[in-house]
Amino acid sequence: MIDQLIIFQKLYDLYLYAHRTVGKFPKSQRFLLSNYLLQTNIEMIRLAIVANSKKGRLEEQKELSVKLDIFRVFVRLSKDINFLSIKEYQYFIERINEIGRLLTAWRKSSSC
């Protein structure tokens, strides 16, 4: 069951936090940067589900890793243009790093 996959739950929780946080972005950016953040996060959730359902999941795991890097850049950009507070940025980065570690462990266990 997908709910038992820790990385899925972490990505899901990250989306909930991102959704609340980007709602505070300036209206002029709400449909640009915030949309990229949310779409990238949704795509990471989708990839986790697809990878979990396949036996050969390395390709989806690699793509998930790339999406996580893209998400990290969008979060950093949001902080650099003062859409995120330092506290919000730290929360995002801690979650991103945690998901990255989980993804690395998942990839290693899948390749064995």
Buried (B, 14 or more C-beta within 10 A) or exposed (E): EEEEBEBBBBBBEBBEBBEEBBEEBEEEBBEEBBEBBBEBBBBBBBBBBBBBEEEEBEEBBBBBBEBBEBBBEBBBBBBEEEBBEEEBBEBBBEBBEBBBEBBEEBBEEBEE
